[in-house]
Amino acid sequence: MNLHRVDLVSLSLFHLVARTGSISQAAGLAALAVGAASKRITDLEAAFGVPLLERHSRGVRLTPAGEALHGHVLRLLADVDQMGADLSDHAKGLIGVVRLWANTSAVTQFLPQDLARLNAQQPGLRIELNEADSRDVVLAVLDGRADLGIFADRTPPLGLQTVTYRADRLVLVVPAGHPLARRRKLAFVDAVDFDFVSLTQSTSLAQRLALESGQLGKPLRIRIQVRSFDAMCQMVAAGLGIAVLPAAAAQPLARALGLRTLQIEDDWVERTLLLAARDFSALPRSARSVVDHLRAAGA
């Protein structure tokens, strides 16, 4: 195998051949003569020492070796595109790009203000924020799709390094006319016999509620599952159930929709949001600056 004979132009051409099923069509898309394109494909086959295409009267199709190569080519071309985007950012004055994944609680309550202040202090730093369930945040950091992650404290970190980012407190949200609406605070056991609106079961909040209600011997009566705090409050306002939400997220929604927020007296409603990386000491300078800023904001 002679990889010195492999170049990006030929690999890009091979991708076009795989996509179109035709060397001539691929040549046209790559602005190459058909003969030159055909020679590049032949040179690729010689470099790898295996046939990559099956040629027939209606065009070509990939051999098993060609299928394997095409998977690698797709990843390689995506990396090249990302490299170009990153260098273009630097050319425009950006000092780095940090991929941050965070759960809904962090995105809804804290990150808008924290990232806005960071942007004002370091306008050359770009944050690519992705909202996901806590478990998916952990997996994204583990497999390298994210540089940093923020997730709830009961989520297994699977070997990630973590530091405290923020603390929040869960409250009960009920409609104004609900039997519990006249109360200011209550124990969770006083609420579990009512219908609930919940986030999907994959979220750390839904899993926490399921665990706590299970320990009471009273599984939650979940009537509706939605994917956002706003949707939860809309359903509560419509009289379809009550809900447990982080206080900072619930209060503005409750005011807007005429809902009541009640304190829950159980200890488990105090939560910690964790900031995680595979190895904080190995982070590039741009990511370390994000960690420093978020830790200071939490403090």
HELIX and SHEET records of a PDB file:
HELIX    1   1 LEU A    3  ARG A    5  5                                   3    
HELIX    2   2 LEU A    8  THR A   20  1                                  13    
HELIX    3   3 ILE A   23  LEU A   29  1                                   7    
HELIX    4   4 VAL A   34  PHE A   48  1                                  15    
HELIX    5   5 PRO A   64  ALA A   91  1                                  28    
HELIX    6   6 THR A  104  GLN A  109  1                                   6    
HELIX    7   7 LEU A  111  GLN A  121  1                                  11    
HELIX    8   8 SER A  134  LEU A  142  1                                   9    
HELIX    9   9 PHE A  188  ASP A  190  5                                   3    
HELIX   10  10 SER A  204  GLN A  215  1                                  12    
HELIX   11  11 PHE A  229  ALA A  237  1                                   9    
HELIX   12  12 ALA A  247  LEU A  257  1                                  11    
HELIX   13  13 ASP A  267  VAL A  269  5                                   3    
HELIX   14  14 PHE A  280  ALA A  282  5                                   3    
HELIX   15  15 ARG A  285  GLY A  298  1                                  14    
SHEET    1   A 2 LEU A  53  HIS A  56  0                                        
SHEET    2   A 2 GLY A  59  LEU A  62 -1                                        
SHEET    1   B 6 LEU A 125  GLU A 131  0                                        
SHEET    2   B 6 GLY A  96  ALA A 102  1                                        
SHEET    3   B 6 LEU A 148  ALA A 152  1                                        
SHEET    4   B 6 GLU A 270  ALA A 277 -1                                        
SHEET    5   B 6 GLN A 161  VAL A 174 -1                                        
SHEET    6   B 6 ALA A 243  PRO A 246 -1                                        
SHEET    1   C 7 LEU A 125  GLU A 131  0                                        
SHEET    2   C 7 GLY A  96  ALA A 102  1                                        
SHEET    3   C 7 LEU A 148  ALA A 152  1                                        
SHEET    4   C 7 GLU A 270  ALA A 277 -1                                        
SHEET    5   C 7 GLN A 161  VAL A 174 -1                                        
SHEET    6   C 7 ARG A 260  ILE A 264 -1                                        
SHEET    7   C 7 LYS A 185  LEU A 186  1                                        
SHEET    1   D 2 ASP A 195  LEU A 199  0                                        
SHEET    2   D 2 ARG A 221  VAL A 226  1                                        
END                                                                             
